[in-house]
Amino acid sequence: TVTLGEQVKTFSSHMFANAAFTELVVPGSLTLIENDAFYNCKKLQSITFNPSPTNEVLTMGYDTYDDDENLFQDNDALTTLVLDREVKQTLTGIDYDVEGLFGGMPKLTNVTLGEQVKTLTPHMFAGSGITSIDLNKVKTISNSALARNAMTSLTIPGYVNTIGNNVFQGCTQLATLTFEPSSDETPLTMGFYDVADDDGPFYDSPLTTLNLNRE
């Protein structure tokens, strides 16, 4: 077990490498997680990111071993994520699921987003095991952020104003889609499916039900 106080600001490189803890609570005071901080934490099942008291963004590194991957690719036991703050990556050129912040993790099935989360970064949950997700106060859904998961339905809240390309690529079970109205009637800008020929964003989805409540 490990208990972290609010004076902790940084998880340095390899800080918890090979640790045997099963769950971790990251204090809201943290501003930086360096590369390989959770290397080979094979037993980590649950991680909670507490909200920042100042709404500061948390910067996260990546796994530098072999190909660049997200911090949790070694942690194949991770099933539960509570993310209550905005996060960004130091890794650039995110092109694959395993490079997304929590992408390429098929056992990650339980994801809760808090009110400080305004952006889903590229490939953030792509290839994960989520079957549903509450987007809460998210405003931007970046390229491929929700691709290749098992969602059967999804509600896009009125806070969302931008959806990037390939966000729903490979969502082959997504049958029901609801767009909630925007409070200020701002139109929603949506990308497309650009893997082969340019197609609509739901090219892979077997949609049967659509509730469209906004421009």
C-alpha positions as CSV (number, residue, x, y, z in Angstrom):
1,T,0.0,0.0,0.0
2,V,1.0,3.6,-0.5
3,T,-0.5,6.8,0.9
4,L,0.4,10.1,-0.8
5,G,-0.1,13.5,0.7
6,E,-0.9,16.8,-0.9
7,Q,2.7,18.0,-0.9
8,V,3.6,15.4,-3.5
9,K,4.0,17.2,-6.8
10,T,5.9,14.8,-9.1
11,F,6.1,11.1,-9.7
12,S,9.7,10.7,-11.0
13,S,10.9,8.2,-13.5
14,H,10.6,4.6,-12.3
15,M,9.2,5.8,-8.9
16,F,6.9,2.9,-8.6
17,A,8.5,0.4,-11.0
18,N,7.8,-3.2,-10.2
19,A,5.6,-2.2,-7.2
20,A,3.0,-4.8,-6.0
21,F,0.2,-2.4,-5.1
22,T,-3.3,-3.2,-6.5
23,E,-4.7,0.3,-6.3
24,L,-3.4,3.9,-6.3
25,V,-4.9,7.3,-5.5
26,V,-3.1,10.1,-7.2
27,P,-3.4,13.4,-5.2
28,G,-4.7,16.5,-6.9
29,S,-1.5,18.3,-6.0
30,L,0.5,16.3,-8.6
31,T,1.5,18.2,-11.7
32,L,3.9,15.7,-13.4
33,I,4.3,12.0,-13.9
34,E,7.6,11.2,-15.6
35,N,8.4,8.4,-18.0
36,D,8.2,4.7,-16.8
37,A,6.8,5.7,-13.4
38,F,4.6,2.6,-13.3
39,Y,6.9,0.3,-15.2
40,N,6.0,-3.4,-14.7
41,C,3.3,-2.8,-12.1
42,K,1.6,-6.0,-13.0
43,K,-0.9,-6.1,-10.1
44,L,-2.3,-2.5,-10.4
45,Q,-6.1,-2.9,-10.8
46,S,-7.5,0.5,-10.0
47,I,-6.2,4.0,-10.2
48,T,-7.9,7.3,-9.1
49,F,-6.8,10.7,-10.1
50,N,-8.2,13.2,-7.6
51,P,-9.2,16.7,-8.9
52,S,-6.7,19.5,-8.8
53,P,-7.6,22.2,-6.3
54,T,-6.5,24.8,-8.8
55,N,-7.7,23.1,-12.0
56,E,-4.1,22.5,-13.1
57,V,-3.5,20.1,-15.9
58,L,-1.6,16.9,-15.1
59,T,1.3,16.2,-17.5
60,M,2.0,12.5,-18.1
61,G,5.0,10.8,-19.6
62,Y,5.1,7.4,-21.3
63,D,6.7,3.9,-21.3
64,T,10.1,4.3,-23.1
65,Y,10.9,0.6,-23.4
66,D,11.0,-0.8,-26.9
67,D,8.2,1.0,-28.8
68,D,6.8,4.1,-27.1
69,E,3.6,3.2,-25.2
70,N,1.4,4.8,-22.5
71,L,2.4,4.5,-18.9
72,F,0.1,1.6,-18.2
73,Q,0.8,-0.8,-21.0
74,D,2.6,-3.1,-18.6
75,N,-0.3,-3.0,-16.2
76,D,-2.5,-5.6,-17.8
77,A,-4.6,-6.0,-14.7
78,L,-5.9,-2.5,-14.7
79,T,-9.7,-2.6,-14.9
80,T,-10.9,0.6,-13.1
81,L,-10.0,4.3,-13.8
82,V,-11.5,7.3,-12.0
83,L,-10.2,10.4,-13.8
84,D,-11.2,13.6,-12.1
85,R,-8.8,16.1,-13.7
86,E,-7.5,17.2,-17.1
87,V,-4.5,15.3,-18.3
88,K,-2.1,15.7,-21.3
89,Q,0.9,13.7,-22.6
90,T,4.5,14.5,-23.3
91,L,4.5,11.9,-26.1
92,T,3.8,13.5,-29.4
93,G,2.6,12.1,-32.7
94,I,0.0,9.7,-31.2
95,D,-0.9,7.3,-34.0
96,Y,-1.6,4.0,-32.2
97,D,-4.0,2.9,-29.5
98,V,-1.1,1.8,-27.1
99,E,0.2,5.4,-27.3
100,G,-3.0,7.0,-26.1
101,L,-3.2,7.8,-22.4
102,F,-5.3,4.8,-21.5
103,G,-5.5,3.2,-25.0
104,G,-4.9,-0.4,-26.0
105,M,-6.1,-1.8,-22.6
106,P,-8.9,-4.4,-23.3
107,K,-9.3,-5.1,-19.6
108,L,-10.0,-1.5,-18.7
109,T,-13.8,-1.7,-18.5
110,N,-14.8,0.9,-15.8
111,V,-14.0,4.5,-16.5
112,T,-15.4,7.5,-14.6
113,L,-14.7,11.1,-15.8
114,G,-14.9,14.0,-13.4
115,E,-16.0,17.5,-14.1
116,Q,-12.4,18.8,-14.7
117,V,-12.0,16.6,-17.7
118,K,-12.6,18.7,-20.8
119,T,-10.5,16.9,-23.4
120,L,-10.3,13.4,-24.6
121,T,-6.8,13.3,-26.1
122,P,-5.9,11.3,-29.2
123,H,-6.4,7.5,-28.8
124,M,-7.2,8.2,-25.1
125,F,-9.5,5.1,-24.7
126,A,-9.1,3.5,-28.1
127,G,-9.0,-0.3,-27.9
128,S,-10.1,-0.4,-24.3
129,G,-12.7,-2.6,-22.9
130,I,-15.3,0.0,-22.1
131,T,-18.9,-0.8,-23.0
132,S,-20.2,2.6,-21.8
133,I,-18.9,6.0,-20.8
134,D,-20.4,9.2,-19.3
135,L,-18.6,12.1,-21.0
136,N,-19.7,14.5,-18.3
137,K,-18.3,18.0,-19.1
138,V,-16.0,17.0,-22.0
139,K,-15.7,19.7,-24.7
140,T,-13.3,18.1,-27.2
141,I,-13.0,14.5,-28.4
142,S,-9.8,14.2,-30.3
143,N,-8.9,11.9,-33.1
144,S,-9.5,8.2,-32.4
145,A,-10.2,8.9,-28.7
146,L,-13.0,6.3,-28.5
147,A,-12.1,4.0,-31.4
148,R,-12.3,0.2,-31.3
149,N,-14.2,-0.3,-28.1
150,A,-17.4,-2.2,-27.2
151,M,-19.8,0.6,-26.6
152,T,-23.4,-0.2,-27.6
153,S,-24.8,3.3,-26.9
154,L,-23.4,6.7,-26.4
155,T,-24.7,10.1,-25.3
156,I,-22.8,13.2,-26.6
157,P,-23.5,15.9,-24.0
158,G,-24.2,19.5,-25.1
159,Y,-20.8,20.6,-23.8
160,V,-19.0,18.9,-26.6
161,N,-18.2,21.3,-29.5
162,T,-15.6,19.3,-31.5
163,I,-15.3,15.6,-32.5
164,G,-12.2,14.7,-34.4
165,N,-11.5,12.1,-37.1
166,N,-11.8,8.4,-36.7
167,V,-13.3,8.8,-33.2
168,F,-15.7,5.9,-33.7
169,Q,-13.6,3.7,-36.0
170,G,-14.1,0.1,-35.2
171,C,-17.0,0.7,-32.8
172,T,-18.8,-2.3,-34.3
173,Q,-21.4,-2.6,-31.6
174,L,-22.5,1.1,-31.4
175,A,-26.2,0.9,-32.1
176,T,-27.7,3.9,-30.3
177,L,-26.5,7.5,-30.4
178,T,-27.9,10.6,-28.7
179,F,-26.8,14.2,-29.2
180,E,-28.0,16.4,-26.3
181,P,-28.8,20.0,-27.0
182,S,-26.2,22.8,-26.4
183,S,-27.1,25.4,-23.8
184,D,-26.0,28.2,-26.2
185,E,-27.0,26.5,-29.5
186,T,-23.4,26.2,-30.6
187,P,-23.1,23.9,-33.6
188,L,-21.2,20.6,-33.1
189,T,-18.2,20.2,-35.5
190,M,-17.6,16.6,-36.5
191,G,-14.7,14.9,-38.3
192,F,-14.9,11.9,-40.5
193,Y,-13.5,8.3,-41.1
194,D,-10.3,8.8,-43.2
195,V,-8.8,5.3,-43.0
196,A,-9.6,4.5,-46.7
197,D,-12.0,6.5,-48.7
198,D,-13.3,9.4,-46.7
199,D,-16.5,8.2,-45.1
200,G,-18.9,9.4,-42.4
201,P,-17.7,9.1,-38.8
202,F,-20.0,6.1,-38.0
203,Y,-19.0,4.0,-41.0
204,D,-18.2,1.0,-38.8
205,S,-21.1,1.4,-36.5
206,P,-24.4,-0.6,-36.9
207,L,-26.5,2.4,-35.8
208,T,-30.3,1.7,-35.5
209,T,-31.3,4.6,-33.3
210,L,-30.3,8.3,-33.5
211,N,-31.5,11.2,-31.3
212,L,-30.2,14.4,-32.8
213,N,-31.0,17.5,-30.6
214,R,-28.5,20.0,-31.9
215,E,-27.1,21.6,-35.1
